[in-house]
Amino acid sequence: MRMRRYLAAECLVLAVMMAGTGLVVRGLVRIALAERARPAPLALSGAFATPAERDLGFVPSPATAQDSAGTFLGIEDDSLIERMRREPIVRMRLNKGGSSLSFRVDFADGSRAAFKPAQTNLQTIPRKEVAAYRLNRLLGLSAVAPATPRMLGREEIFSHLQGDAALVLPRIRAETVFDPRGNTAGVMMYWIPAIRDSGLDTPEGVAESTQWLTVTRPIPFHRRALAAQLSDMLVFDFLIANPDRGSGGNMMTNEDGSRLYFMDNTMSFFIEPEGNERVRAALHRAQRFSRRLYEALGRISETTLTQVLAQASEGEYEILTQPEIRAVVSRRDYVRRYIDGLVAAHGAPEVLYFP
């Protein structure tokens, strides 16, 4: 399967980049365990299995889940995805300013996308951007831009490069992972026309927003909608085990600052069942949550995620491995326990504060 080849590539890159450090052992063991766990049955067992999951008749409909948030910036998601998967490319330009490879893609119909190829950068595994988008829809959110797999060939990329192509070709050749046929398993993401930095990841922004999400503390009226979105983001980032949020420049909003986008999700979906220390600490900053999102956690199961992600790739490759999917379900249970504990201590009206 293509997915196995790309997992092997990720493993090789991890070993090379981390050689000589203790992290290499942890990284290789993580991937080895993921491959060993692949044949495991889909149904959960033990402490993390909920009664609904033990009932094999409980399988939320993927179609219903996908319809829960069907537009992005007023455009049907399916329309955006179809364009990004099928529309002919007329030009590509390497985006500057980031540590990972990312291209701006212009299509023949005038629409635009960002493209991330499979690459040697350990922080960027493009398939995980598709997983983040699909989980966002499953939860009824519309904060992650539509993303879809698309295989591009080496020559297709090189022939469409614009700008200072001669200067960037060596880097593209060195960092892009191509399969034996010269294709890279990349991801197209809808290009959000205008964004700006929210400032929420600055020390001042973190301190202020933590007050918004603390029970009994007042929220300025003009910040209430943003506070609700930030609470959703903290839950979402815990579910996908994204330790990179808040590292600087990746908490973006629309031009007037009213809408928060959950961008840059390629360093995520690790297999720790309770996340790492950083994502747990971020979740624990919040004591106020959306009742709607809390209830939507029940849509997450191994079966539903497997089906939704299989539909997303159209058979090209797996978006997440089964160990990665099982870890999402385990982190969902952690979130439930955390929120239930707050409700017991402070009452539902204070904790399930947002609609």
C-alpha positions as MATLAB code, in Angstrom:
seq = 'MRMRRYLAAECLVLAVMMAGTGLVVRGLVRIALAERARPAPLALSGAFATPAERDLGFVPSPATAQDSAGTFLGIEDDSLIERMRREPIVRMRLNKGGSSLSFRVDFADGSRAAFKPAQTNLQTIPRKEVAAYRLNRLLGLSAVAPATPRMLGREEIFSHLQGDAALVLPRIRAETVFDPRGNTAGVMMYWIPAIRDSGLDTPEGVAESTQWLTVTRPIPFHRRALAAQLSDMLVFDFLIANPDRGSGGNMMTNEDGSRLYFMDNTMSFFIEPEGNERVRAALHRAQRFSRRLYEALGRISETTLTQVLAQASEGEYEILTQPEIRAVVSRRDYVRRYIDGLVAAHGAPEVLYFP';
ca = [
       0.000    0.000    0.000;
       1.116    3.575   -0.643;
       0.548    4.421    2.996;
       3.063    1.803    4.157;
       5.701    3.267    1.824;
       5.122    6.757    3.160;
       5.173    5.544    6.767;
       8.506    3.905    5.987;
       9.712    7.209    4.518;
       8.579    9.065    7.642;
      10.453    6.516    9.754;
      13.634    6.903    7.705;
      13.493   10.696    7.874;
      12.907   10.558   11.611;
      15.947    8.352   12.107;
      18.224   10.559    9.987;
      17.124   13.860   11.515;
      17.219   12.638   15.118;
      20.350   10.497   14.903;
      22.599   10.848   17.899;
      19.838   11.906   20.286;
      17.563   10.037   22.638;
      14.610   11.136   20.535;
      15.476    8.705   17.768;
      14.672    5.753   19.987;
      11.335    7.226   20.970;
      10.464    8.085   17.381;
      11.337    4.692   15.940;
       9.592    2.825   18.738;
       6.455    4.917   18.167;
       6.310    4.011   14.494;
       7.197    0.378   15.131;
       4.412    0.099   17.675;
       2.007    1.703   15.234;
       2.835   -0.907   12.592;
       2.603   -3.773   15.100;
      -0.785   -2.504   16.229;
      -2.206   -2.320   12.688;
      -4.035   -5.703   12.734;
      -5.844   -4.908   15.993;
      -9.659   -4.992   15.861;
     -11.499   -1.704   15.484;
     -13.663   -2.058   18.605;
     -12.165   -0.573   21.776;
     -11.884   -2.624   24.913;
     -10.995   -1.959   28.508;
     -11.324    1.280   30.434;
     -11.684    3.543   27.415;
     -14.562    1.614   25.836;
     -17.878    3.383   26.307;
     -21.159    1.415   26.373;
     -22.094    2.831   22.976;
     -18.850    1.568   21.452;
     -19.264   -1.894   22.969;
     -22.601   -2.069   21.160;
     -21.597   -3.024   17.627;
     -24.879   -1.629   16.356;
     -23.785    1.903   17.277;
     -22.171    3.307   14.116;
     -22.763    7.032   13.556;
     -23.426    7.780    9.911;
     -20.403    9.299    8.116;
     -22.785   11.081    5.742;
     -24.516   12.778    8.664;
     -21.163   13.682   10.176;
     -19.893   15.223    6.969;
     -23.041   17.279    6.533;
     -22.669   18.824    9.982;
     -20.562   21.720    8.673;
     -20.899   21.839    4.920;
     -19.595   25.281    3.970;
     -16.404   27.226    4.426;
     -16.528   31.014    4.018;
     -19.930   30.592    2.410;
     -18.791   28.068   -0.236;
     -19.814   24.410   -0.257;
     -16.927   22.270    0.971;
     -17.586   19.615   -1.644;
     -17.235   22.200   -4.402;
     -13.905   23.396   -3.021;
     -12.611   19.844   -2.644;
     -13.612   18.879   -6.177;
     -11.724   21.861   -7.581;
      -8.601   21.083   -5.570;
      -8.627   17.434   -6.620;
      -9.401   17.834  -10.332;
      -8.747   21.356  -11.572;
      -5.714   21.743  -13.879;
      -2.781   23.639  -12.358;
      -1.513   26.693  -14.237;
       1.223   27.902  -11.871;
       2.909   27.143   -8.550;
       5.044   29.310   -6.303;
       7.011   28.229   -3.231;
       5.697   29.959   -0.109;
       8.425   31.679    1.858;
       8.871   32.235    5.552;
       8.210   28.733    6.879;
      10.462   25.829    7.755;
       8.376   23.358    5.735;
       7.710   23.098    2.012;
       4.454   24.712    0.975;
       3.321   25.994   -2.416;
       0.697   28.463   -3.554;
      -1.209   26.826   -6.407;
      -3.246   28.695   -9.024;
      -5.825   26.645  -10.923;
      -7.181   27.130  -14.421;
     -10.567   28.338  -13.127;
      -8.924   31.160  -11.116;
      -9.241   29.466   -7.718;
      -6.259   28.925   -5.453;
      -4.950   26.408   -2.921;
      -1.926   25.691   -0.781;
      -0.098   22.448   -1.528;
       2.124   20.573    0.906;
       4.064   17.620   -0.546;
       5.369   14.643    1.396;
       8.667   15.949    2.721;
      11.651   15.372    4.968;
      10.534   18.049    7.450;
       9.566   16.206   10.630;
       6.993   18.836   11.568;
       5.033   18.475    8.332;
       3.166   15.259    7.502;
       0.548   16.487    4.997;
      -1.945   13.623    5.382;
      -2.633   14.877    8.907;
      -4.048   18.140    7.550;
      -6.795   16.099    5.853;
      -7.448   14.252    9.099;
      -7.764   17.544   10.977;
     -10.224   18.903    8.432;
     -12.381   15.772    8.529;
     -12.408   15.633   12.332;
     -13.360   19.307   12.384;
     -16.381   18.503   10.193;
     -17.271   15.453   12.244;
     -17.516   17.719   15.297;
     -19.729   20.220   13.504;
     -16.969   22.834   13.248;
     -15.972   24.861   10.220;
     -12.647   26.238   11.413;
     -10.218   24.093    9.396;
      -9.964   24.912    5.703;
     -11.063   22.063    3.397;
      -8.126   19.785    2.599;
      -7.844   16.821    0.280;
      -5.116   14.448   -0.951;
      -3.637   15.009   -4.387;
      -0.732   13.178   -5.941;
       1.565   15.380   -8.022;
       4.479   14.271  -10.163;
       7.967   15.725   -9.984;
       7.791   17.128  -13.506;
       4.297   18.545  -12.949;
       5.617   20.566  -10.021;
       8.778   21.719  -11.768;
       7.014   22.695  -14.996;
       4.548   24.984  -13.201;
       6.980   26.785  -10.924;
       6.950   30.562  -11.212;
       9.070   33.299   -9.686;
      12.629   32.504   -8.592;
      12.272   28.864   -9.627;
      15.977   28.374  -10.281;
      16.770   29.332   -6.693;
      14.218   27.062   -5.046;
      14.663   23.935   -7.182;
      17.598   22.577   -5.130;
      15.578   22.845   -1.940;
      12.505   21.215   -3.490;
      14.601   18.336   -4.830;
      16.310   17.854   -1.452;
      13.245   18.025    0.782;
      10.358   16.550   -1.241;
       9.750   12.810   -0.831;
       8.908   11.224   -4.200;
       7.943    7.586   -4.669;
       9.696    5.353   -7.241;
       7.312    6.649   -9.942;
       8.246   10.250   -9.237;
       5.005   11.164   -7.399;
       4.596   12.844   -4.057;
       1.612   12.165   -1.766;
       0.638   15.727   -1.029;
      -2.368   17.630    0.227;
      -4.259   20.566   -1.262;
      -5.780   23.058    1.204;
      -8.180   25.851    0.384;
      -6.342   29.168    0.229;
      -7.948   31.550    2.738;
      -7.925   34.928    0.961;
      -7.066   37.182    3.911;
      -5.729   36.389    7.381;
      -4.022   38.225   10.204;
      -2.296   37.271   13.441;
      -4.699   37.061   16.381;
      -2.089   37.847   19.020;
      -3.578   35.102   21.186;
      -0.275   33.236   21.348;
       1.645   36.152   22.891;
       2.177   36.132   26.674;
      -0.335   38.957   26.988;
      -2.835   37.166   24.740;
      -2.535   33.911   26.677;
      -3.006   35.681   30.016;
      -6.061   37.599   28.820;
      -7.742   34.675   27.083;
      -7.162   32.385   30.066;
      -9.258   34.798   32.108;
     -12.069   34.543   29.543;
     -12.159   30.762   29.957;
     -12.015   30.693   33.760;
     -15.289   30.079   35.572;
     -16.819   33.112   37.321;
     -14.563   35.540   35.419;
     -16.277   38.094   33.149;
     -15.793   38.057   29.376;
     -15.938   41.422   27.587;
     -18.990   41.373   25.340;
     -16.982   42.037   22.175;
     -14.689   39.070   23.021;
     -17.355   36.490   23.787;
     -17.507   34.941   20.284;
     -13.718   34.756   20.049;
     -13.523   33.195   23.526;
     -15.949   30.453   22.462;
     -13.856   29.718   19.364;
     -10.659   29.622   21.410;
     -12.256   27.112   23.786;
     -13.184   24.955   20.786;
      -9.615   25.237   19.494;
      -8.128   24.041   22.794;
     -10.381   20.967   22.748;
      -9.677   20.342   19.067;
      -5.911   20.655   19.480;
      -6.004   18.193   22.358;
      -7.988   15.702   20.303;
      -5.469   15.878   17.446;
      -2.486   16.089   19.851;
      -1.151   19.261   18.248;
       1.714   20.654   20.378;
       2.595   23.310   17.793;
      -0.331   25.672   18.366;
       0.770   28.817   20.094;
       4.395   28.391   19.019;
       4.149   31.672   17.123;
       2.307   32.884   14.037;
      -0.195   30.053   13.684;
      -3.219   31.442   15.528;
      -4.788   33.408   12.716;
      -8.111   35.163   12.232;
      -9.990   36.834    9.426;
      -9.330   40.513    8.729;
     -11.604   41.906   11.435;
     -10.472   39.388   14.059;
     -13.913   37.856   14.543;
     -13.201   34.372   13.171;
     -10.435   32.062   14.371;
      -8.925   29.613   11.873;
      -7.404   26.320   13.016;
      -4.423   26.303   10.625;
      -1.172   24.320   10.389;
      -2.210   20.894   11.663;
       0.496   18.746   10.068;
       2.431   18.218   13.319;
      -0.312   16.289   15.090;
      -2.124   12.968   15.644;
       0.580   11.430   17.780;
      -0.340    8.150   19.468;
      -0.165    9.199   23.141;
      -3.624    8.262   24.518;
      -3.634   11.279   26.856;
      -1.609   13.637   24.686;
       1.728   15.096   25.704;
       2.332   17.525   28.536;
       2.018   20.611   26.358;
      -1.399   19.794   24.885;
      -2.713   18.742   28.306;
      -1.545   22.017   29.819;
      -3.265   23.961   27.037;
      -6.539   22.085   27.569;
      -6.369   22.690   31.319;
      -6.214   26.438   30.703;
      -9.923   26.241   29.878;
     -12.814   25.755   32.292;
     -15.545   26.945   29.929;
     -16.670   24.941   26.925;
     -19.328   24.727   24.254;
     -22.265   22.479   25.118;
     -22.647   21.712   21.404;
     -19.026   20.595   21.063;
     -19.187   18.553   24.265;
     -22.200   16.671   22.894;
     -20.503   16.271   19.493;
     -17.667   14.319   21.130;
     -20.057   11.367   21.060;
     -19.737   11.243   17.265;
     -16.102   10.179   17.548;
     -15.525    6.423   17.356;
     -12.959    4.217   15.656;
     -15.551    3.034   13.146;
     -16.757    6.505   12.208;
     -13.265    7.989   11.906;
     -12.096    5.059    9.811;
     -15.046    5.430    7.428;
     -14.865    9.215    7.150;
     -11.121    9.193    6.491;
     -11.421    6.379    3.950;
     -13.954    8.480    2.028;
     -11.598   11.462    2.182;
      -8.750    9.713    0.360;
     -10.781    7.936   -2.333;
      -8.512    4.921   -1.929;
      -5.213    6.711   -2.634;
      -3.786    6.048    0.812;
      -4.839    5.887    4.446;
      -5.128    9.281    6.092;
      -4.464    7.962    9.604;
      -3.229    4.603   10.851;
      -5.442    2.619   13.212;
      -3.158    3.379   16.211;
      -3.491    7.089   15.414;
      -7.278    6.744   15.213;
      -7.457    4.817   18.491;
      -5.423    7.550   20.172;
      -7.977   10.177   19.070;
     -10.763    8.144   20.685;
      -8.738    7.802   23.895;
      -8.100   11.552   24.005;
     -11.824   12.134   23.460;
     -12.462   10.167   26.637;
      -9.857   12.245   28.478;
     -11.652   15.452   27.428;
     -14.965   14.059   28.620;
     -13.525   13.121   32.003;
     -11.927   16.534   32.380;
     -15.110   18.428   31.542;
     -17.266   16.114   33.658;
     -14.972   16.799   36.623;
     -15.362   20.550   36.136;
     -19.139   20.192   35.904;
     -19.164   18.260   39.171;
     -17.124   21.009   40.845;
     -18.709   24.140   39.357;
     -22.039   23.124   37.809;
     -23.044   22.714   34.172;
     -24.118   26.353   33.572;
     -20.629   27.616   34.482;
     -18.675   24.972   32.567;
     -20.867   24.359   29.503;
     -20.963   28.122   29.215;
     -21.090   28.571   25.452;
     -23.935   27.287   23.255;
];
